[in-house]
Amino acid sequence: MMRNKLLERIVAWGEEQAQVRALVLEGSLAKQQGIDELSDVDINVWYEGEISFGKTIPWLADIGDVLIENRLQMETPAG
């Protein structure tokens, strides 16, 4: 299945990033509810220190083609 290949690429990417501490699957896939062929993949990237990814989208090309960008502006308690 195409989604499984995508998840494999995401995990492989995370393993290559020194700053990544965890990849957390959320949403319908994590709950195994309401999944269909149009379901998206919701992943939280937990990291430590400075990151070389996430501020722009070109790094996503290491995982696959970017079809939609939905930039979120979220602050952490540490700023």
mmCIF file of the N, C-alpha and C atoms, coordinates in Angstrom:
data_MODEL
# 
_entry.id   MODEL 
# 
loop_
_atom_site.group_PDB 
_atom_site.id 
_atom_site.type_symbol 
_atom_site.label_atom_id 
_atom_site.label_alt_id 
_atom_site.label_comp_id 
_atom_site.label_asym_id 
_atom_site.label_entity_id 
_atom_site.label_seq_id 
_atom_site.pdbx_PDB_ins_code 
_atom_site.Cartn_x 
_atom_site.Cartn_y 
_atom_site.Cartn_z 
_atom_site.occupancy 
_atom_site.B_iso_or_equiv 
_atom_site.pdbx_formal_charge 
_atom_site.auth_seq_id 
_atom_site.auth_comp_id 
_atom_site.auth_asym_id 
_atom_site.auth_atom_id 
_atom_site.pdbx_PDB_model_num 
ATOM 1   N N  . MET A 1 1  ? 0.847   -1.183 0.000  1.00 0.00 ? 1  MET A N  1 
ATOM 2   C CA . MET A 1 1  ? 0.000   0.000  0.000  1.00 0.00 ? 1  MET A CA 1 
ATOM 3   C C  . MET A 1 1  ? 0.894   1.249  0.000  1.00 0.00 ? 1  MET A C  1 
ATOM 4   N N  . MET A 1 2  ? 0.473   2.262  -0.721 1.00 0.00 ? 2  MET A N  1 
ATOM 5   C CA . MET A 1 2  ? 1.263   3.486  -0.860 1.00 0.00 ? 2  MET A CA 1 
ATOM 6   C C  . MET A 1 2  ? 1.485   4.180  0.488  1.00 0.00 ? 2  MET A C  1 
ATOM 7   N N  . ARG A 1 3  ? 0.496   4.177  1.352  1.00 0.00 ? 3  ARG A N  1 
ATOM 8   C CA . ARG A 1 3  ? 0.633   4.841  2.649  1.00 0.00 ? 3  ARG A CA 1 
ATOM 9   C C  . ARG A 1 3  ? 1.705   4.161  3.505  1.00 0.00 ? 3  ARG A C  1 
ATOM 10  N N  . ASN A 1 4  ? 1.792   2.857  3.442  1.00 0.00 ? 4  ASN A N  1 
ATOM 11  C CA . ASN A 1 4  ? 2.823   2.147  4.199  1.00 0.00 ? 4  ASN A CA 1 
ATOM 12  C C  . ASN A 1 4  ? 4.224   2.521  3.712  1.00 0.00 ? 4  ASN A C  1 
ATOM 13  N N  . LYS A 1 5  ? 4.386   2.672  2.404  1.00 0.00 ? 5  LYS A N  1 
ATOM 14  C CA . LYS A 1 5  ? 5.679   3.098  1.849  1.00 0.00 ? 5  LYS A CA 1 
ATOM 15  C C  . LYS A 1 5  ? 6.025   4.499  2.339  1.00 0.00 ? 5  LYS A C  1 
ATOM 16  N N  . LEU A 1 6  ? 5.028   5.389  2.387  1.00 0.00 ? 6  LEU A N  1 
ATOM 17  C CA . LEU A 1 6  ? 5.257   6.743  2.888  1.00 0.00 ? 6  LEU A CA 1 
ATOM 18  C C  . LEU A 1 6  ? 5.692   6.697  4.345  1.00 0.00 ? 6  LEU A C  1 
ATOM 19  N N  . LEU A 1 7  ? 5.016   5.914  5.162  1.00 0.00 ? 7  LEU A N  1 
ATOM 20  C CA . LEU A 1 7  ? 5.393   5.801  6.571  1.00 0.00 ? 7  LEU A CA 1 
ATOM 21  C C  . LEU A 1 7  ? 6.809   5.249  6.718  1.00 0.00 ? 7  LEU A C  1 
ATOM 22  N N  . GLU A 1 8  ? 7.177   4.296  5.883  1.00 0.00 ? 8  GLU A N  1 
ATOM 23  C CA . GLU A 1 8  ? 8.536   3.755  5.909  1.00 0.00 ? 8  GLU A CA 1 
ATOM 24  C C  . GLU A 1 8  ? 9.559   4.839  5.571  1.00 0.00 ? 8  GLU A C  1 
ATOM 25  N N  . ARG A 1 9  ? 9.254   5.683  4.578  1.00 0.00 ? 9  ARG A N  1 
ATOM 26  C CA . ARG A 1 9  ? 10.170  6.771  4.206  1.00 0.00 ? 9  ARG A CA 1 
ATOM 27  C C  . ARG A 1 9  ? 10.283  7.801  5.326  1.00 0.00 ? 9  ARG A C  1 
ATOM 28  N N  . ILE A 1 10 ? 9.167   8.092  6.002  1.00 0.00 ? 10 ILE A N  1 
ATOM 29  C CA . ILE A 1 10 ? 9.198   9.041  7.118  1.00 0.00 ? 10 ILE A CA 1 
ATOM 30  C C  . ILE A 1 10 ? 10.058  8.501  8.251  1.00 0.00 ? 10 ILE A C  1 
ATOM 31  N N  . VAL A 1 11 ? 9.892   7.248  8.596  1.00 0.00 ? 11 VAL A N  1 
ATOM 32  C CA . VAL A 1 11 ? 10.692  6.635  9.659  1.00 0.00 ? 11 VAL A CA 1 
ATOM 33  C C  . VAL A 1 11 ? 12.171  6.621  9.271  1.00 0.00 ? 11 VAL A C  1 
ATOM 34  N N  . ALA A 1 12 ? 12.478  6.261  8.028  1.00 0.00 ? 12 ALA A N  1 
ATOM 35  C CA . ALA A 1 12 ? 13.875  6.251  7.572  1.00 0.00 ? 12 ALA A CA 1 
ATOM 36  C C  . ALA A 1 12 ? 14.469  7.656  7.658  1.00 0.00 ? 12 ALA A C  1 
ATOM 37  N N  . TRP A 1 13 ? 13.700  8.669  7.254  1.00 0.00 ? 13 TRP A N  1 
ATOM 38  C CA . TRP A 1 13 ? 14.170  10.049 7.346  1.00 0.00 ? 13 TRP A CA 1 
ATOM 39  C C  . TRP A 1 13 ? 14.457  10.406 8.803  1.00 0.00 ? 13 TRP A C  1 
ATOM 40  N N  . GLY A 1 14 ? 13.530  10.096 9.701  1.00 0.00 ? 14 GLY A N  1 
ATOM 41  C CA . GLY A 1 14 ? 13.709  10.413 11.117 1.00 0.00 ? 14 GLY A CA 1 
ATOM 42  C C  . GLY A 1 14 ? 14.937  9.754  11.717 1.00 0.00 ? 14 GLY A C  1 
ATOM 43  N N  . GLU A 1 15 ? 15.218  8.532  11.293 1.00 0.00 ? 15 GLU A N  1 
ATOM 44  C CA . GLU A 1 15 ? 16.394  7.822  11.796 1.00 0.00 ? 15 GLU A CA 1 
ATOM 45  C C  . GLU A 1 15 ? 17.688  8.485  11.338 1.00 0.00 ? 15 GLU A C  1 
ATOM 46  N N  . GLU A 1 16 ? 17.652  9.204  10.220 1.00 0.00 ? 16 GLU A N  1 
ATOM 47  C CA . GLU A 1 16 ? 18.841  9.877  9.695  1.00 0.00 ? 16 GLU A CA 1 
ATOM 48  C C  . GLU A 1 16 ? 19.085  11.244 10.336 1.00 0.00 ? 16 GLU A C  1 
ATOM 49  N N  . GLN A 1 17 ? 18.114  11.772 11.053 1.00 0.00 ? 17 GLN A N  1 
ATOM 50  C CA . GLN A 1 17 ? 18.213  13.106 11.638 1.00 0.00 ? 17 GLN A CA 1 
ATOM 51  C C  . GLN A 1 17 ? 18.684  13.007 13.086 1.00 0.00 ? 17 GLN A C  1 
ATOM 52  N N  . ALA A 1 18 ? 19.831  13.554 13.374 1.00 0.00 ? 18 ALA A N  1 
ATOM 53  C CA . ALA A 1 18 ? 20.408  13.467 14.719 1.00 0.00 ? 18 ALA A CA 1 
ATOM 54  C C  . ALA A 1 18 ? 19.522  14.131 15.775 1.00 0.00 ? 18 ALA A C  1 
ATOM 55  N N  . GLN A 1 19 ? 18.777  15.163 15.380 1.00 0.00 ? 19 GLN A N  1 
ATOM 56  C CA . GLN A 1 19 ? 17.977  15.918 16.343 1.00 0.00 ? 19 GLN A CA 1 
ATOM 57  C C  . GLN A 1 19 ? 16.648  15.240 16.670 1.00 0.00 ? 19 GLN A C  1 
ATOM 58  N N  . VAL A 1 20 ? 16.164  14.353 15.817 1.00 0.00 ? 20 VAL A N  1 
ATOM 59  C CA . VAL A 1 20 ? 14.853  13.740 16.004 1.00 0.00 ? 20 VAL A CA 1 
ATOM 60  C C  . VAL A 1 20 ? 14.906  12.709 17.119 1.00 0.00 ? 20 VAL A C  1 
ATOM 61  N N  . ARG A 1 21 ? 14.021  12.883 18.079 1.00 0.00 ? 21 ARG A N  1 
ATOM 62  C CA . ARG A 1 21 ? 13.934  11.951 19.206 1.00 0.00 ? 21 ARG A CA 1 
ATOM 63  C C  . ARG A 1 21 ? 12.766  10.990 19.066 1.00 0.00 ? 21 ARG A C  1 
ATOM 64  N N  . ALA A 1 22 ? 11.680  11.433 18.418 1.00 0.00 ? 22 ALA A N  1 
ATOM 65  C CA . ALA A 1 22 ? 10.507  10.570 18.243 1.00 0.00 ? 22 ALA A CA 1 
ATOM 66  C C  . ALA A 1 22 ? 9.662   11.077 17.088 1.00 0.00 ? 22 ALA A C  1 
ATOM 67  N N  . LEU A 1 23 ? 9.002   10.153 16.438 1.00 0.00 ? 23 LEU A N  1 
ATOM 68  C CA . LEU A 1 23 ? 7.982   10.456 15.443 1.00 0.00 ? 23 LEU A CA 1 
ATOM 69  C C  . LEU A 1 23 ? 6.690   9.865  15.994 1.00 0.00 ? 23 LEU A C  1 
ATOM 70  N N  . VAL A 1 24 ? 5.663   10.693 16.124 1.00 0.00 ? 24 VAL A N  1 
ATOM 71  C CA . VAL A 1 24 ? 4.417   10.249 16.747 1.00 0.00 ? 24 VAL A CA 1 
ATOM 72  C C  . VAL A 1 24 ? 3.295   10.306 15.721 1.00 0.00 ? 24 VAL A C  1 
ATOM 73  N N  . LEU A 1 25 ? 2.698   9.163  15.446 1.00 0.00 ? 25 LEU A N  1 
ATOM 74  C CA . LEU A 1 25 ? 1.563   9.077  14.542 1.00 0.00 ? 25 LEU A CA 1 
ATOM 75  C C  . LEU A 1 25 ? 0.299   9.478  15.289 1.00 0.00 ? 25 LEU A C  1 
ATOM 76  N N  . GLU A 1 26 ? -0.498  10.354 14.669 1.00 0.00 ? 26 GLU A N  1 
ATOM 77  C CA . GLU A 1 26 ? -1.750  10.806 15.270 1.00 0.00 ? 26 GLU A CA 1 
ATOM 78  C C  . GLU A 1 26 ? -2.876  10.671 14.264 1.00 0.00 ? 26 GLU A C  1 
ATOM 79  N N  . GLY A 1 27 ? -4.039  11.136 14.650 1.00 0.00 ? 27 GLY A N  1 
ATOM 80  C CA . GLY A 1 27 ? -5.175  11.183 13.741 1.00 0.00 ? 27 GLY A CA 1 
ATOM 81  C C  . GLY A 1 27 ? -5.813  9.835  13.490 1.00 0.00 ? 27 GLY A C  1 
ATOM 82  N N  . SER A 1 28 ? -6.511  9.759  12.358 1.00 0.00 ? 28 SER A N  1 
ATOM 83  C CA . SER A 1 28 ? -7.297  8.561  12.049 1.00 0.00 ? 28 SER A CA 1 
ATOM 84  C C  . SER A 1 28 ? -6.438  7.312  11.916 1.00 0.00 ? 28 SER A C  1 
ATOM 85  N N  . LEU A 1 29 ? -5.227  7.450  11.384 1.00 0.00 ? 29 LEU A N  1 
ATOM 86  C CA . LEU A 1 29 ? -4.361  6.270  11.255 1.00 0.00 ? 29 LEU A CA 1 
ATOM 87  C C  . LEU A 1 29 ? -3.969  5.713  12.616 1.00 0.00 ? 29 LEU A C  1 
ATOM 88  N N  . ALA A 1 30 ? -3.662  6.595  13.550 1.00 0.00 ? 30 ALA A N  1 
ATOM 89  C CA . ALA A 1 30 ? -3.294  6.144  14.890 1.00 0.00 ? 30 ALA A CA 1 
ATOM 90  C C  . ALA A 1 30 ? -4.480  5.489  15.591 1.00 0.00 ? 30 ALA A C  1 
ATOM 91  N N  . LYS A 1 31 ? -5.659  6.041  15.371 1.00 0.00 ? 31 LYS A N  1 
ATOM 92  C CA . LYS A 1 31 ? -6.875  5.508  16.002 1.00 0.00 ? 31 LYS A CA 1 
ATOM 93  C C  . LYS A 1 31 ? -7.432  4.304  15.260 1.00 0.00 ? 31 LYS A C  1 
ATOM 94  N N  . GLN A 1 32 ? -6.970  4.125  14.006 1.00 0.00 ? 32 GLN A N  1 
ATOM 95  C CA . GLN A 1 32 ? -7.499  3.073  13.139 1.00 0.00 ? 32 GLN A CA 1 
ATOM 96  C C  . GLN A 1 32 ? -9.018  3.185  12.997 1.00 0.00 ? 32 GLN A C  1 
ATOM 97  N N  . GLN A 1 33 ? -9.463  4.433  12.787 1.00 0.00 ? 33 GLN A N  1 
ATOM 98  C CA . GLN A 1 33 ? -10.892 4.703  12.620 1.00 0.00 ? 33 GLN A CA 1 
ATOM 99  C C  . GLN A 1 33 ? -11.107 5.668  11.461 1.00 0.00 ? 33 GLN A C  1 
ATOM 100 N N  . GLY A 1 34 ? -12.099 5.404  10.649 1.00 0.00 ? 34 GLY A N  1 
ATOM 101 C CA . GLY A 1 34 ? -12.470 6.310  9.576  1.00 0.00 ? 34 GLY A CA 1 
ATOM 102 C C  . GLY A 1 34 ? -11.412 6.479  8.501  1.00 0.00 ? 34 GLY A C  1 
ATOM 103 N N  . ILE A 1 35 ? -10.639 5.451  8.258  1.00 0.00 ? 35 ILE A N  1 
ATOM 104 C CA . ILE A 1 35 ? -9.556  5.539  7.270  1.00 0.00 ? 35 ILE A CA 1 
ATOM 105 C C  . ILE A 1 35 ? -10.087 5.160  5.893  1.00 0.00 ? 35 ILE A C  1 
ATOM 106 N N  . ASP A 1 36 ? -9.745  5.979  4.904  1.00 0.00 ? 36 ASP A N  1 
ATOM 107 C CA . ASP A 1 36 ? -10.045 5.636  3.520  1.00 0.00 ? 36 ASP A CA 1 
ATOM 108 C C  . ASP A 1 36 ? -8.847  6.022  2.662  1.00 0.00 ? 36 ASP A C  1 
ATOM 109 N N  . GLU A 1 37 ? -8.979  5.888  1.335  1.00 0.00 ? 37 GLU A N  1 
ATOM 110 C CA . GLU A 1 37 ? -7.837  6.154  0.448  1.00 0.00 ? 37 GLU A CA 1 
ATOM 111 C C  . GLU A 1 37 ? -7.428  7.620  0.426  1.00 0.00 ? 37 GLU A C  1 
ATOM 112 N N  . LEU A 1 38 ? -8.264  8.521  0.951  1.00 0.00 ? 38 LEU A N  1 
ATOM 113 C CA . LEU A 1 38 ? -7.933  9.942  0.987  1.00 0.00 ? 38 LEU A CA 1 
ATOM 114 C C  . LEU A 1 38 ? -7.448  10.419 2.359  1.00 0.00 ? 38 LEU A C  1 
ATOM 115 N N  . SER A 1 39 ? -7.334  9.515  3.299  1.00 0.00 ? 39 SER A N  1 
ATOM 116 C CA . SER A 1 39 ? -6.868  9.892  4.643  1.00 0.00 ? 39 SER A CA 1 
ATOM 117 C C  . SER A 1 39 ? -5.437  10.409 4.596  1.00 0.00 ? 39 SER A C  1 
ATOM 118 N N  . ASP A 1 40 ? -5.184  11.465 5.357  1.00 0.00 ? 40 ASP A N  1 
ATOM 119 C CA . ASP A 1 40 ? -3.826  12.013 5.401  1.00 0.00 ? 40 ASP A CA 1 
ATOM 120 C C  . ASP A 1 40 ? -3.013  11.318 6.484  1.00 0.00 ? 40 ASP A C  1 
ATOM 121 N N  . VAL A 1 41 ? -1.748  11.683 6.546  1.00 0.00 ? 41 VAL A N  1 
ATOM 122 C CA . VAL A 1 41 ? -0.830  11.119 7.535  1.00 0.00 ? 41 VAL A CA 1 
ATOM 123 C C  . VAL A 1 41 ? -0.424  12.248 8.473  1.00 0.00 ? 41 VAL A C  1 
ATOM 124 N N  . ASP A 1 42 ? -0.795  12.130 9.738  1.00 0.00 ? 42 ASP A N  1 
ATOM 125 C CA . ASP A 1 42 ? -0.484  13.144 10.746 1.00 0.00 ? 42 ASP A CA 1 
ATOM 126 C C  . ASP A 1 42 ? 0.671   12.645 11.611 1.00 0.00 ? 42 ASP A C  1 
ATOM 127 N N  . ILE A 1 43 ? 1.816   13.320 11.501 1.00 0.00 ? 43 ILE A N  1 
ATOM 128 C CA . ILE A 1 43 ? 3.016   12.928 12.247 1.00 0.00 ? 43 ILE A CA 1 
ATOM 129 C C  . ILE A 1 43 ? 3.529   14.132 13.021 1.00 0.00 ? 43 ILE A C  1 
ATOM 130 N N  . ASN A 1 44 ? 3.773   13.953 14.301 1.00 0.00 ? 44 ASN A N  1 
ATOM 131 C CA . ASN A 1 44 ? 4.481   14.955 15.102 1.00 0.00 ? 44 ASN A CA 1 
ATOM 132 C C  . ASN A 1 44 ? 5.947   14.562 15.147 1.00 0.00 ? 44 ASN A C  1 
ATOM 133 N N  . VAL A 1 45 ? 6.820   15.540 14.943 1.00 0.00 ? 45 VAL A N  1 
ATOM 134 C CA . VAL A 1 45 ? 8.260   15.308 15.013 1.00 0.00 ? 45 VAL A CA 1 
ATOM 135 C C  . VAL A 1 45 ? 8.756   15.925 16.317 1.00 0.00 ? 45 VAL A C  1 
ATOM 136 N N  . TRP A 1 46 ? 9.224   15.091 17.223 1.00 0.00 ? 46 TRP A N  1 
ATOM 137 C CA . TRP A 1 46 ? 9.789   15.553 18.492 1.00 0.00 ? 46 TRP A CA 1 
ATOM 138 C C  . TRP A 1 46 ? 11.295  15.590 18.323 1.00 0.00 ? 46 TRP A C  1 
ATOM 139 N N  . TYR A 1 47 ? 11.896  16.719 18.636 1.00 0.00 ? 47 TYR A N  1 
ATOM 140 C CA . TYR A 1 47 ? 13.322  16.889 18.406 1.00 0.00 ? 47 TYR A CA 1 
ATOM 141 C C  . TYR A 1 47 ? 13.971  17.610 19.579 1.00 0.00 ? 47 TYR A C  1 
ATOM 142 N N  . GLU A 1 48 ? 15.302  17.596 19.564 1.00 0.00 ? 48 GLU A N  1 
ATOM 143 C CA . GLU A 1 48 ? 16.082  18.262 20.607 1.00 0.00 ? 48 GLU A CA 1 
ATOM 144 C C  . GLU A 1 48 ? 17.111  19.158 19.926 1.00 0.00 ? 48 GLU A C  1 
ATOM 145 N N  . GLY A 1 49 ? 17.297  20.368 20.462 1.00 0.00 ? 49 GLY A N  1 
ATOM 146 C CA . GLY A 1 49 ? 18.307  21.278 19.935 1.00 0.00 ? 49 GLY A CA 1 
ATOM 147 C C  . GLY A 1 49 ? 17.825  22.024 18.711 1.00 0.00 ? 49 GLY A C  1 
ATOM 148 N N  . GLU A 1 50 ? 18.787  22.541 17.967 1.00 0.00 ? 50 GLU A N  1 
ATOM 149 C CA . GLU A 1 50 ? 18.495  23.275 16.747 1.00 0.00 ? 50 GLU A CA 1 
ATOM 150 C C  . GLU A 1 50 ? 18.068  22.305 15.652 1.00 0.00 ? 50 GLU A C  1 
ATOM 151 N N  . ILE A 1 51 ? 17.173  22.763 14.806 1.00 0.00 ? 51 ILE A N  1 
ATOM 152 C CA . ILE A 1 51 ? 16.727  21.904 13.720 1.00 0.00 ? 51 ILE A CA 1 
ATOM 153 C C  . ILE A 1 51 ? 17.128  22.499 12.376 1.00 0.00 ? 51 ILE A C  1 
ATOM 154 N N  . SER A 1 52 ? 17.399  21.626 11.442 1.00 0.00 ? 52 SER A N  1 
ATOM 155 C CA . SER A 1 52 ? 17.725  22.050 10.083 1.00 0.00 ? 52 SER A CA 1 
ATOM 156 C C  . SER A 1 52 ? 16.524  21.844 9.163  1.00 0.00 ? 52 SER A C  1 
ATOM 157 N N  . PHE A 1 53 ? 15.393  21.506 9.725  1.00 0.00 ? 53 PHE A N  1 
ATOM 158 C CA . PHE A 1 53 ? 14.183  21.253 8.960  1.00 0.00 ? 53 PHE A CA 1 
ATOM 159 C C  . PHE A 1 53 ? 13.013  21.953 9.643  1.00 0.00 ? 53 PHE A C  1 
ATOM 160 N N  . GLY A 1 54 ? 11.894  22.027 8.957  1.00 0.00 ? 54 GLY A N  1 
ATOM 161 C CA . GLY A 1 54 ? 10.676  22.535 9.570  1.00 0.00 ? 54 GLY A CA 1 
ATOM 162 C C  . GLY A 1 54 ? 10.394  24.009 9.381  1.00 0.00 ? 54 GLY A C  1 
ATOM 163 N N  . LYS A 1 55 ? 11.408  24.812 9.099  1.00 0.00 ? 55 LYS A N  1 
ATOM 164 C CA . LYS A 1 55 ? 11.183  26.249 8.917  1.00 0.00 ? 55 LYS A CA 1 
ATOM 165 C C  . LYS A 1 55 ? 10.764  26.558 7.483  1.00 0.00 ? 55 LYS A C  1 
ATOM 166 N N  . THR A 1 56 ? 11.117  25.698 6.572  1.00 0.00 ? 56 THR A N  1 
ATOM 167 C CA . THR A 1 56 ? 10.721  25.782 5.176  1.00 0.00 ? 56 THR A CA 1 
ATOM 168 C C  . THR A 1 56 ? 10.298  24.381 4.750  1.00 0.00 ? 56 THR A C  1 
ATOM 169 N N  . ILE A 1 57 ? 9.845   24.215 3.520  1.00 0.00 ? 57 ILE A N  1 
ATOM 170 C CA . ILE A 1 57 ? 9.396   22.878 3.125  1.00 0.00 ? 57 ILE A CA 1 
ATOM 171 C C  . ILE A 1 57 ? 10.348  22.064 2.241  1.00 0.00 ? 57 ILE A C  1 
ATOM 172 N N  . PRO A 1 58 ? 11.463  22.612 1.745  1.00 0.00 ? 58 PRO A N  1 
ATOM 173 C CA . PRO A 1 58 ? 12.318  21.801 0.871  1.00 0.00 ? 58 PRO A CA 1 
ATOM 174 C C  . PRO A 1 58 ? 12.795  20.487 1.503  1.00 0.00 ? 58 PRO A C  1 
ATOM 175 N N  . TRP A 1 59 ? 12.958  20.436 2.815  1.00 0.00 ? 59 TRP A N  1 
ATOM 176 C CA . TRP A 1 59 ? 13.408  19.205 3.478  1.00 0.00 ? 59 TRP A CA 1 
ATOM 177 C C  . TRP A 1 59 ? 12.421  18.060 3.272  1.00 0.00 ? 59 TRP A C  1 
ATOM 178 N N  . LEU A 1 60 ? 11.151  18.386 3.032  1.00 0.00 ? 60 LEU A N  1 
ATOM 179 C CA . LEU A 1 60 ? 10.155  17.338 2.832  1.00 0.00 ? 60 LEU A CA 1 
ATOM 180 C C  . LEU A 1 60 ? 10.423  16.516 1.575  1.00 0.00 ? 60 LEU A C  1 
ATOM 181 N N  . ALA A 1 61 ? 11.149  17.091 0.626  1.00 0.00 ? 61 ALA A N  1 
ATOM 182 C CA . ALA A 1 61 ? 11.490  16.362 -0.598 1.00 0.00 ? 61 ALA A CA 1 
ATOM 183 C C  . ALA A 1 61 ? 12.340  15.132 -0.293 1.00 0.00 ? 61 ALA A C  1 
ATOM 184 N N  . ASP A 1 62 ? 13.016  15.119 0.867  1.00 0.00 ? 62 ASP A N  1 
ATOM 185 C CA . ASP A 1 62 ? 13.772  13.935 1.284  1.00 0.00 ? 62 ASP A CA 1 
ATOM 186 C C  . ASP A 1 62 ? 12.845  12.763 1.580  1.00 0.00 ? 62 ASP A C  1 
ATOM 187 N N  . ILE A 1 63 ? 11.578  13.065 1.858  1.00 0.00 ? 63 ILE A N  1 
ATOM 188 C CA . ILE A 1 63 ? 10.587  12.037 2.177  1.00 0.00 ? 63 ILE A CA 1 
ATOM 189 C C  . ILE A 1 63 ? 9.744   11.707 0.946  1.00 0.00 ? 63 ILE A C  1 
ATOM 190 N N  . GLY A 1 64 ? 9.334   12.727 0.208  1.00 0.00 ? 64 GLY A N  1 
ATOM 191 C CA . GLY A 1 64 ? 8.500   12.511 -0.974 1.00 0.00 ? 64 GLY A CA 1 
ATOM 192 C C  . GLY A 1 64 ? 8.029   13.831 -1.545 1.00 0.00 ? 64 GLY A C  1 
ATOM 193 N N  . ASP A 1 65 ? 7.168   13.753 -2.538 1.00 0.00 ? 65 ASP A N  1 
ATOM 194 C CA . ASP A 1 65 ? 6.633   14.954 -3.183 1.00 0.00 ? 65 ASP A CA 1 
ATOM 195 C C  . ASP A 1 65 ? 5.676   15.679 -2.252 1.00 0.00 ? 65 ASP A C  1 
ATOM 196 N N  . VAL A 1 66 ? 5.804   16.992 -2.161 1.00 0.00 ? 66 VAL A N  1 
ATOM 197 C CA . VAL A 1 66 ? 4.908   17.813 -1.355 1.00 0.00 ? 66 VAL A CA 1 
ATOM 198 C C  . VAL A 1 66 ? 3.702   18.173 -2.209 1.00 0.00 ? 66 VAL A C  1 
ATOM 199 N N  . LEU A 1 67 ? 2.523   17.770 -1.764 1.00 0.00 ? 67 LEU A N  1 
ATOM 200 C CA . LEU A 1 67 ? 1.301   18.068 -2.504 1.00 0.00 ? 67 LEU A CA 1 
ATOM 201 C C  . LEU A 1 67 ? 0.575   19.269 -1.929 1.00 0.00 ? 67 LEU A C  1 
ATOM 202 N N  . ILE A 1 68 ? 0.581   19.394 -0.600 1.00 0.00 ? 68 ILE A N  1 
ATOM 203 C CA . ILE A 1 68 ? -0.101  20.487 0.084  1.00 0.00 ? 68 ILE A CA 1 
ATOM 204 C C  . ILE A 1 68 ? 0.757   20.918 1.262  1.00 0.00 ? 68 ILE A C  1 
ATOM 205 N N  . GLU A 1 69 ? 0.880   22.216 1.453  1.00 0.00 ? 69 GLU A N  1 
ATOM 206 C CA . GLU A 1 69 ? 1.567   22.737 2.634  1.00 0.00 ? 69 GLU A CA 1 
ATOM 207 C C  . GLU A 1 69 ? 0.541   23.478 3.479  1.00 0.00 ? 69 GLU A C  1 
ATOM 208 N N  . ASN A 1 70 ? 0.454   23.118 4.748  1.00 0.00 ? 70 ASN A N  1 
ATOM 209 C CA . ASN A 1 70 ? -0.415  23.798 5.699  1.00 0.00 ? 70 ASN A CA 1 
ATOM 210 C C  . ASN A 1 70 ? 0.463   24.215 6.867  1.00 0.00 ? 70 ASN A C  1 
ATOM 211 N N  . ARG A 1 71 ? 1.087   25.378 6.727  1.00 0.00 ? 71 ARG A N  1 
ATOM 212 C CA . ARG A 1 71 ? 2.051   25.843 7.718  1.00 0.00 ? 71 ARG A CA 1 
ATOM 213 C C  . ARG A 1 71 ? 1.333   26.217 9.013  1.00 0.00 ? 71 ARG A C  1 
ATOM 214 N N  . LEU A 1 72 ? 1.810   25.675 10.112 1.00 0.00 ? 72 LEU A N  1 
ATOM 215 C CA . LEU A 1 72 ? 1.259   25.971 11.426 1.00 0.00 ? 72 LEU A CA 1 
ATOM 216 C C  . LEU A 1 72 ? 2.245   26.827 12.199 1.00 0.00 ? 72 LEU A C  1 
ATOM 217 N N  . GLN A 1 73 ? 1.762   27.859 12.828 1.00 0.00 ? 73 GLN A N  1 
ATOM 218 C CA . GLN A 1 73 ? 2.599   28.688 13.673 1.00 0.00 ? 73 GLN A CA 1 
ATOM 219 C C  . GLN A 1 73 ? 2.254   28.363 15.123 1.00 0.00 ? 73 GLN A C  1 
ATOM 220 N N  . MET A 1 74 ? 3.094   27.569 15.759 1.00 0.00 ? 74 MET A N  1 
ATOM 221 C CA . MET A 1 74 ? 2.830   27.140 17.131 1.00 0.00 ? 74 MET A CA 1 
ATOM 222 C C  . MET A 1 74 ? 4.032   27.469 17.988 1.00 0.00 ? 74 MET A C  1 
ATOM 223 N N  . GLU A 1 75 ? 3.794   28.019 19.131 1.00 0.00 ? 75 GLU A N  1 
ATOM 224 C CA . GLU A 1 75 ? 4.857   28.328 20.082 1.00 0.00 ? 75 GLU A CA 1 
ATOM 225 C C  . GLU A 1 75 ? 4.906   27.262 21.161 1.00 0.00 ? 75 GLU A C  1 
ATOM 226 N N  . THR A 1 76 ? 6.099   26.956 21.593 1.00 0.00 ? 76 THR A N  1 
ATOM 227 C CA . THR A 1 76 ? 6.275   26.016 22.702 1.00 0.00 ? 76 THR A CA 1 
ATOM 228 C C  . THR A 1 76 ? 6.369   26.823 23.988 1.00 0.00 ? 76 THR A C  1 
ATOM 229 N N  . PRO A 1 77 ? 6.191   26.207 25.140 1.00 0.00 ? 77 PRO A N  1 
ATOM 230 C CA . PRO A 1 77 ? 6.340   26.946 26.393 1.00 0.00 ? 77 PRO A CA 1 
ATOM 231 C C  . PRO A 1 77 ? 7.712   27.609 26.529 1.00 0.00 ? 77 PRO A C  1 
ATOM 232 N N  . ALA A 1 78 ? 8.716   27.018 25.895 1.00 0.00 ? 78 ALA A N  1 
ATOM 233 C CA . ALA A 1 78 ? 10.061  27.584 25.958 1.00 0.00 ? 78 ALA A CA 1 
ATOM 234 C C  . ALA A 1 78 ? 10.253  28.702 24.928 1.00 0.00 ? 78 ALA A C  1 
ATOM 235 N N  . GLY A 1 79 ? 9.257   28.923 24.075 1.00 0.00 ? 79 GLY A N  1 
ATOM 236 C CA . GLY A 1 79 ? 9.367   29.958 23.047 1.00 0.00 ? 79 GLY A CA 1 
ATOM 237 C C  . GLY A 1 79 ? 9.735   29.412 21.722 1.00 0.00 ? 79 GLY A C  1 
# 
